[in-house]
Amino acid sequence: MTLTDVTDEQAGGRRRPGGRWIDEWDPEDTGFWERTGRAVANRNLWASIFVEHVGFSVWTLWSVFVLFMGPEYGVDAAGKFFLGATATLVGAVLRVPYTFAVARFGGRNWTIVSGLLLLVPTVAAAFVLQPGTPYPVFVLMAALAGFGGGNFASSMTNINTFFPEGRKGTALGLNAGGGNLGVAVIQLIALLVIATAGAAQPRLLLAVYIPLVVICSLCAALFMDNLSTVRNDTGAFRLAVADRDTSIMSFLYIGTFGSFIGYSFAFGLVLQTQFGRTPLQAAAVTFIGPLLGSLIRPVGGWLADRFGGARVTAVDFVAMAAASVVCIVASEMASLRLFVAGFIALFVFSGVGNGSTYKMIPAIFRRKALARITDRDAALLHARRVSGAAIGLIAAVGALGGLLINLAFRQSFAATRSGVPAFWVFFAFYLVCTAVTVVVYLRSPSRVGAGQPVTV
C-alpha cells in the first residue's frame, strides 16, 4: 500500500467508479487538519497548480502567436487585438460551466478532463498556423484556446473546498499564482524560439505544450482526489447569483484579474504598435510583467490574511491608477523605459489585487453565514456551498475585463494610433473600484446580518 493510499483512507477516502473519492472532509477541525487534511490538501493543490499553469499557457497562446505573425500573414494590429479578445471572451464564458463541473463530476475527474481538452486548441493550431490561412480560421483557433481559460474557475472552486478558512488566502493565492505563471512561461519559451529559430517557427511552441498537456493530465489522475461532500448544488448557484456581494466582487475582479489577463494579451502588441519593437525585442520584455504579477499573487493573499482583503484591495487600486498615469506620461514623452516600468507596475499591482480579492470572497460569505445561522457547522457548510459557486461566477465575470482591455486598446490605436485614450479609461475605472471597495467593505463593516462585523 502506498503512502497516498494510506492518506486517503485516513481521510475517509475510498475507491468507486469514476475515480478516487473522499467521503469525510472537515478542514476546520484542527485535529483532522494536522493529522491528515494538510497533506491531502497540499497534494491536490500542487497537482491542480500544474494543470492550471498549462491551461493559462494555452489560453494565452495567441498572445504569443501574434508576435510571430509578420506581414505575410495579412493581419493588422486591430486584427491581432481581436484574436486576443476572442480567446479572452471564450475563456471567460467557459468559467461558469467549469465551476459546476467540479460538483457534478468531482474535482479530480474534471481536472483530468479539462486538462485533456487542452489538446484540442494545441493540436488544431499545429495544422493551420501558417501564412495564407484565412483570418476567420485564426479567430476560430483563438476561440478554441479559451478552453485554457475555463480551467481557472474549476481549479479555484475545487481547491477552495480543501482548505480551512485561515489558509484559504494563501492556498488560493498559490493556486492562482502558479496558474498565472503559465502566461509568463509561454512568453519566455516564445522568446527562446524567436531568438534561436527565428519568427518563422511558431509550431515549436506546440512541440513543447502538447506533451505538457498529457503530462499534467496524468499528474491529476495520479495525485488528486474527489470530495463527495461537494455536490452539484443549483441552490447555491441561485443564492450566489442573487447575492449583492457576488456582483460587487465580480466588478472588483474585473479590475484585478481582468487587468492581468488583458495586459498579458496586449503588452507585446502595444510595444510593437506604439514603439515599433521587433518580435524579438517585444518578446524580450513581455514576459516580465506576467511573471512578476504571477509571483506576487500569493503575496496578495498573504497580505489579505494578515491585514484584511478590503484594505489591501483598496490601496492596490490606488496604485494601479497611479501606474496608469505613468503609462500615459511615458506615452506622451515617447519614453520606452518609463512606459515599460509603468506597464510592469500594472502587472505587479494587479497580481497583488488578484490575491486579496480572492481572499475576500470566502471570508465575506463565511461571516454572513455565521451571522445568520446559529448552528456553526451548518453555517460553515452553507458558506462553502455559496462561496464555491460565487468564486466561479466572479472568475467568469472578472475575466471579461481582459476582453474589455483588448477592445479598448484596439479602438484606441484605430482612432489615435496610441494607447493613451485607453489608459485614461483604465485610470478612471481603477478610481471607481477604489471607491466601491472603501464604501462597501471598509466604511460599512457591519452591514451583514445581525450587525456583526465583517472582516474581509
Secondary structure, DSSP 8 states (H G I E B T S, - for coil): --HHHHHHHHTTEEEETTEEEE----TTSHHHIIIIIHHHHHHHHHHHHHHHHHHHHHHTHHHHHHHH--GGG---HHHHHHHHHHHHHHHHHHHHHHHHHHHHH-HHHHHHHHHHTTHHHHHHHHHH-STT--HHHHHHHHHHTTHHHHHHHHHHHHHHTTS-HHHHHHHHHHHHHHHHHHHHHHHHHHHHHHHHH-TT-THHHHHHHHHHHHHHHHHHHHH--EETT----HHHHHHHHH-HHHHHHHHHHHHHHHHHHHHHHHHHHHHHHHH---HHHHHHHHTHHHHHHHHHHHHHHHHHHHH-HHHHHHHHHHHHHHHHHHHHHHHHHT-HHHHHHHHHHHHHHHHHHHHHHHHHHHHHHHHHHHHH-SSHHHHHHHHHHHHHHHHHHHHHHHHHHHHHHHHHHHHHHHHHSSSHHHHHHHHHHHHHHHHHHIIIIIS-TT-STTT-----
